[in-house]
Amino acid sequence: MNFDFTKHNVGNIDRLIRAALGVLLIASVFFGSSWVIGLIGAVLLGTAYFRFCPAYALFDFSSNKDAAPTGK
């Protein structure tokens, strides 16, 4: 298991989708949704900002086409 935070594993389209969903989920909290939904939105925004997803690293996956393959 390699959690190298300096290697981005979230691509641009994935990043855009995560950011948009994150904002929508956080905004939904102000309209009556559970705070857990807002927390999920915050995690999505964080992974979009840092361009690193720990779940992707766990499964050795990357949606970033610019990154070199991690290999094992």
N, CA, C and O atoms as a GROMACS GRO file, in nm:
protein
  288
    1MET      N    1   0.085  -0.117   0.000
    1MET     CA    2   0.000   0.000   0.000
    1MET      C    3   0.090   0.124   0.000
    1MET      O    4   0.175   0.140   0.088
    2ASN      N    5   0.071   0.209  -0.100
    2ASN     CA    6   0.158   0.324  -0.116
    2ASN      C    7   0.075   0.452  -0.114
    2ASN      O    8   0.004   0.482  -0.210
    3PHE      N    9   0.083   0.527  -0.004
    3PHE     CA   10   0.011   0.654   0.008
    3PHE      C   11   0.108   0.769  -0.010
    3PHE      O   12   0.144   0.836   0.086
    4ASP      N   13   0.150   0.790  -0.133
    4ASP     CA   14   0.240   0.901  -0.164
    4ASP      C   15   0.153   1.021  -0.203
    4ASP      O   16   0.104   1.029  -0.315
    5PHE      N   17   0.136   1.113  -0.109
    5PHE     CA   18   0.047   1.227  -0.128
    5PHE      C   19   0.097   1.324  -0.235
    5PHE      O   20   0.021   1.409  -0.281
    6THR      N   21   0.223   1.313  -0.273
    6THR     CA   22   0.277   1.404  -0.373
    6THR      C   23   0.242   1.362  -0.515
    6THR      O   24   0.256   1.440  -0.609
    7LYS      N   25   0.197   1.238  -0.533
    7LYS     CA   26   0.159   1.189  -0.666
    7LYS      C   27   0.008   1.201  -0.682
    7LYS      O   28  -0.068   1.135  -0.612
    8HIS      N   29  -0.033   1.285  -0.774
    8HIS     CA   30  -0.175   1.307  -0.797
    8HIS      C   31  -0.236   1.186  -0.866
    8HIS      O   32  -0.180   1.135  -0.964
    9ASN      N   33  -0.351   1.141  -0.815
    9ASN     CA   34  -0.418   1.028  -0.878
    9ASN      C   35  -0.561   1.061  -0.918
    9ASN      O   36  -0.639   0.972  -0.951
   10VAL      N   37  -0.597   1.190  -0.916
   10VAL     CA   38  -0.730   1.235  -0.958
   10VAL      C   39  -0.713   1.323  -1.080
   10VAL      O   40  -0.646   1.426  -1.075
   11GLY      N   41  -0.774   1.282  -1.191
   11GLY     CA   42  -0.765   1.357  -1.316
   11GLY      C   43  -0.855   1.479  -1.318
   11GLY      O   44  -0.930   1.503  -1.223
   12ASN      N   45  -0.846   1.557  -1.425
   12ASN     CA   46  -0.918   1.683  -1.435
   12ASN      C   47  -1.069   1.666  -1.438
   12ASN      O   48  -1.141   1.739  -1.370
   13ILE      N   49  -1.119   1.571  -1.515
   13ILE     CA   50  -1.265   1.551  -1.523
   13ILE      C   51  -1.316   1.499  -1.389
   13ILE      O   52  -1.418   1.544  -1.338
   14ASP      N   53  -1.245   1.404  -1.332
   14ASP     CA   54  -1.280   1.348  -1.202
   14ASP      C   55  -1.280   1.460  -1.097
   14ASP      O   56  -1.368   1.466  -1.012
   15ARG      N   57  -1.182   1.547  -1.105
   15ARG     CA   58  -1.169   1.660  -1.011
   15ARG      C   59  -1.288   1.755  -1.023
   15ARG      O   60  -1.342   1.800  -0.922
   16LEU      N   61  -1.328   1.786  -1.145
   16LEU     CA   62  -1.441   1.874  -1.168
   16LEU      C   63  -1.571   1.815  -1.115
   16LEU      O   64  -1.650   1.885  -1.052
   17ILE      N   65  -1.592   1.686  -1.139
   17ILE     CA   66  -1.713   1.618  -1.090
   17ILE      C   67  -1.715   1.616  -0.938
   17ILE      O   68  -1.818   1.643  -0.876
   18ARG      N   69  -1.601   1.584  -0.876
   18ARG     CA   70  -1.592   1.581  -0.730
   18ARG      C   71  -1.621   1.719  -0.670
   18ARG      O   72  -1.692   1.730  -0.570
   19ALA      N   73  -1.565   1.824  -0.731
   19ALA     CA   74  -1.585   1.959  -0.679
   19ALA      C   75  -1.731   2.001  -0.690
   19ALA      O   76  -1.787   2.057  -0.596
   20ALA      N   77  -1.794   1.974  -0.804
   20ALA     CA   78  -1.934   2.011  -0.824
   20ALA      C   79  -2.025   1.936  -0.729
   20ALA      O   80  -2.114   1.995  -0.668
   21LEU      N   81  -2.003   1.805  -0.715
   21LEU     CA   82  -2.085   1.726  -0.622
   21LEU      C   83  -2.062   1.770  -0.478
   21LEU      O   84  -2.155   1.776  -0.398
   22GLY      N   85  -1.938   1.800  -0.445
   22GLY     CA   86  -1.907   1.844  -0.310
   22GLY      C   87  -1.980   1.973  -0.274
   22GLY      O   88  -2.036   1.984  -0.165
   23VAL      N   89  -1.978   2.068  -0.364
   23VAL     CA   90  -2.047   2.195  -0.340
   23VAL      C   91  -2.198   2.172  -0.326
   23VAL      O   92  -2.262   2.228  -0.238
   24LEU      N   93  -2.254   2.088  -0.414
   24LEU     CA   94  -2.398   2.059  -0.407
   24LEU      C   95  -2.436   1.991  -0.276
   24LEU      O   96  -2.538   2.024  -0.215
   25LEU      N   97  -2.354   1.897  -0.232
   25LEU     CA   98  -2.385   1.826  -0.108
   25LEU      C   99  -2.374   1.918   0.014
   25LEU      O  100  -2.455   1.910   0.106
   26ILE      N  101  -2.273   2.003   0.014
   26ILE     CA  102  -2.259   2.097   0.124
   26ILE      C  103  -2.375   2.196   0.125
   26ILE      O  104  -2.428   2.229   0.231
   27ALA      N  105  -2.414   2.244   0.007
   27ALA     CA  106  -2.526   2.338  -0.002
   27ALA      C  107  -2.657   2.272   0.042
   27ALA      O  108  -2.744   2.339   0.097
   28SER      N  109  -2.671   2.142   0.017
   28SER     CA  110  -2.796   2.073   0.054
   28SER      C  111  -2.816   2.069   0.206
   28SER      O  112  -2.930   2.056   0.253
   29VAL      N  113  -2.709   2.079   0.281
   29VAL     CA  114  -2.720   2.081   0.427
   29VAL      C  115  -2.798   2.205   0.472
   29VAL      O  116  -2.873   2.200   0.570
   30PHE      N  117  -2.779   2.314   0.402
   30PHE     CA  118  -2.849   2.437   0.438
   30PHE      C  119  -2.997   2.434   0.400
   30PHE      O  120  -3.074   2.520   0.442
   31PHE      N  121  -3.035   2.334   0.321
   31PHE     CA  122  -3.175   2.319   0.282
   31PHE      C  123  -3.240   2.199   0.349
   31PHE      O  124  -3.343   2.150   0.303
   32GLY      N  125  -3.181   2.150   0.458
   32GLY     CA  126  -3.245   2.049   0.539
   32GLY      C  127  -3.187   1.909   0.536
   32GLY      O  128  -3.240   1.821   0.603
   33SER      N  129  -3.080   1.886   0.459
   33SER     CA  130  -3.020   1.752   0.458
   33SER      C  131  -2.939   1.729   0.585
   33SER      O  132  -2.912   1.821   0.661
   34SER      N  133  -2.902   1.606   0.606
   34SER     CA  134  -2.823   1.567   0.722
   34SER      C  135  -2.681   1.623   0.713
   34SER      O  136  -2.629   1.644   0.603
   35TRP      N  137  -2.619   1.647   0.828
   35TRP     CA  138  -2.482   1.697   0.830
   35TRP      C  139  -2.384   1.594   0.774
   35TRP      O  140  -2.275   1.630   0.730
   36VAL      N  141  -2.423   1.467   0.774
   36VAL     CA  142  -2.336   1.362   0.718
   36VAL      C  143  -2.318   1.383   0.568
   36VAL      O  144  -2.210   1.361   0.514
   37ILE      N  145  -2.425   1.428   0.502
   37ILE     CA  146  -2.417   1.457   0.359
   37ILE      C  147  -2.318   1.571   0.336
   37ILE      O  148  -2.240   1.567   0.240
   38GLY      N  149  -2.319   1.670   0.422
   38GLY     CA  150  -2.223   1.780   0.412
   38GLY      C  151  -2.081   1.734   0.434
   38GLY      O  152  -1.988   1.784   0.371
   39LEU      N  153  -2.064   1.639   0.524
   39LEU     CA  154  -1.931   1.584   0.550
   39LEU      C  155  -1.878   1.510   0.427
   39LEU      O  156  -1.760   1.522   0.392
   40ILE      N  157  -1.964   1.434   0.362
   40ILE     CA  158  -1.925   1.365   0.238
   40ILE      C  159  -1.886   1.468   0.132
   40ILE      O  160  -1.789   1.449   0.059
   41GLY      N  161  -1.963   1.577   0.124
   41GLY     CA  162  -1.930   1.684   0.031
   41GLY      C  163  -1.796   1.747   0.061
   41GLY      O  164  -1.721   1.780  -0.031
   42ALA      N  165  -1.764   1.764   0.188
   42ALA     CA  166  -1.635   1.821   0.227
   42ALA      C  167  -1.520   1.728   0.188
   42ALA      O  168  -1.414   1.775   0.145
   43VAL      N  169  -1.540   1.600   0.203
   43VAL     CA  170  -1.437   1.502   0.163
   43VAL      C  171  -1.417   1.509   0.011
   43VAL      O  172  -1.304   1.506  -0.036
   44LEU      N  173  -1.526   1.518  -0.064
   44LEU     CA  174  -1.515   1.529  -0.210
   44LEU      C  175  -1.440   1.656  -0.249
   44LEU      O  176  -1.356   1.653  -0.339
   45LEU      N  177  -1.472   1.767  -0.183
   45LEU     CA  178  -1.400   1.892  -0.213
   45LEU      C  179  -1.252   1.881  -0.177
   45LEU      O  180  -1.166   1.932  -0.249
   46GLY      N  181  -1.222   1.815  -0.066
   46GLY     CA  182  -1.083   1.797  -0.026
   46GLY      C  183  -1.004   1.714  -0.125
   46GLY      O  184  -0.890   1.748  -0.160
   47THR      N  185  -1.063   1.605  -0.171
   47THR     CA  186  -0.993   1.520  -0.268
   47THR      C  187  -0.978   1.591  -0.402
   47THR      O  188  -0.880   1.570  -0.473
   48ALA      N  189  -1.075   1.676  -0.437
   48ALA     CA  190  -1.064   1.754  -0.561
   48ALA      C  191  -0.952   1.857  -0.548
   48ALA      O  192  -0.874   1.877  -0.641
   49TYR      N  193  -0.944   1.922  -0.434
   49TYR     CA  194  -0.843   2.026  -0.413
   49TYR      C  195  -0.701   1.968  -0.413
   49TYR      O  196  -0.612   2.021  -0.479
   50PHE      N  197  -0.682   1.860  -0.338
   50PHE     CA  198  -0.548   1.801  -0.326
   50PHE      C  199  -0.513   1.707  -0.440
   50PHE      O  200  -0.398   1.664  -0.452
   51ARG      N  201  -0.611   1.675  -0.525
   51ARG     CA  202  -0.592   1.584  -0.639
   51ARG      C  203  -0.539   1.448  -0.596
   51ARG      O  204  -0.466   1.381  -0.670
   52PHE      N  205  -0.576   1.408  -0.476
   52PHE     CA  206  -0.533   1.278  -0.423
   52PHE      C  207  -0.651   1.212  -0.354
   52PHE      O  208  -0.716   1.273  -0.269
   53CYS      N  209  -0.678   1.087  -0.390
   53CYS     CA  210  -0.785   1.010  -0.328
   53CYS      C  211  -0.724   0.887  -0.262
   53CYS      O  212  -0.668   0.802  -0.330
   54PRO      N  213  -0.735   0.876  -0.129
   54PRO     CA  214  -0.678   0.760  -0.060
   54PRO      C  215  -0.738   0.627  -0.107
   54PRO      O  216  -0.668   0.526  -0.111
   55ALA      N  217  -0.865   0.626  -0.144
   55ALA     CA  218  -0.927   0.503  -0.193
   55ALA      C  219  -0.864   0.461  -0.326
   55ALA      O  220  -0.843   0.342  -0.349
   56TYR      N  221  -0.834   0.557  -0.412
   56TYR     CA  222  -0.766   0.525  -0.537
   56TYR      C  223  -0.628   0.467  -0.509
   56TYR      O  224  -0.587   0.371  -0.573
   57ALA      N  225  -0.557   0.525  -0.413
   57ALA     CA  226  -0.423   0.475  -0.378
   57ALA      C  227  -0.431   0.334  -0.321
   57ALA      O  228  -0.344   0.251  -0.347
   58LEU      N  229  -0.534   0.308  -0.243
   58LEU     CA  230  -0.551   0.177  -0.182
   58LEU      C  231  -0.566   0.068  -0.288
   58LEU      O  232  -0.512  -0.042  -0.273
   59PHE      N  233  -0.638   0.100  -0.395
   59PHE     CA  234  -0.661   0.003  -0.502
   59PHE      C  235  -0.569   0.024  -0.621
   59PHE      O  236  -0.590  -0.035  -0.727
   60ASP      N  237  -0.466   0.107  -0.604
   60ASP     CA  238  -0.367   0.135  -0.708
   60ASP      C  239  -0.434   0.178  -0.838
   60ASP      O  240  -0.403   0.126  -0.945
   61PHE      N  241  -0.524   0.275  -0.828
   61PHE     CA  242  -0.598   0.327  -0.942
   61PHE      C  243  -0.566   0.475  -0.957
   61PHE      O  244  -0.535   0.543  -0.859
   62SER      N  245  -0.574   0.524  -1.080
   62SER     CA  246  -0.553   0.667  -1.105
   62SER      C  247  -0.639   0.709  -1.223
   62SER      O  248  -0.641   0.641  -1.326
   63SER      N  249  -0.709   0.821  -1.210
   63SER     CA  250  -0.783   0.876  -1.322
   63SER      C  251  -0.704   0.990  -1.387
   63SER      O  252  -0.752   1.054  -1.480
   64ASN      N  253  -0.583   1.014  -1.337
   64ASN     CA  254  -0.496   1.117  -1.388
   64ASN      C  255  -0.415   1.060  -1.505
   64ASN      O  256  -0.327   0.976  -1.485
   65LYS      N  257  -0.444   1.105  -1.624
   65LYS     CA  258  -0.375   1.053  -1.743
   65LYS      C  259  -0.231   1.103  -1.754
   65LYS      O  260  -0.150   1.044  -1.825
   66ASP      N  261  -0.199   1.213  -1.683
   66ASP     CA  262  -0.064   1.269  -1.690
   66ASP      C  263   0.035   1.196  -1.598
   66ASP      O  264   0.156   1.207  -1.615
   67ALA      N  265  -0.017   1.124  -1.501
   67ALA     CA  266   0.069   1.057  -1.404
   67ALA      C  267   0.125   0.928  -1.461
   67ALA      O  268   0.060   0.859  -1.539
   68ALA      N  269   0.245   0.898  -1.421
   68ALA     CA  270   0.306   0.771  -1.461
   68ALA      C  271   0.242   0.659  -1.382
   68ALA      O  272   0.199   0.681  -1.269
   69PRO      N  273   0.236   0.539  -1.439
   69PRO     CA  274   0.180   0.425  -1.363
   69PRO      C  275   0.259   0.402  -1.237
   69PRO      O  276   0.382   0.411  -1.236
   70THR      N  277   0.188   0.371  -1.128
   70THR     CA  278   0.255   0.354  -0.999
   70THR      C  279   0.333   0.223  -0.994
   70THR      O  280   0.443   0.221  -0.939
   71GLY      N  281   0.279   0.117  -1.047
   71GLY     CA  282   0.348  -0.012  -1.043
   71GLY      C  283   0.361  -0.064  -0.902
   71GLY      O  284   0.339   0.008  -0.805
   72LYS      N  285   0.396  -0.189  -0.892
   72LYS     CA  286   0.410  -0.250  -0.760
   72LYS      C  287   0.547  -0.305  -0.737
   72LYS      O  288   0.575  -0.359  -0.630
   0.00000   0.00000   0.00000
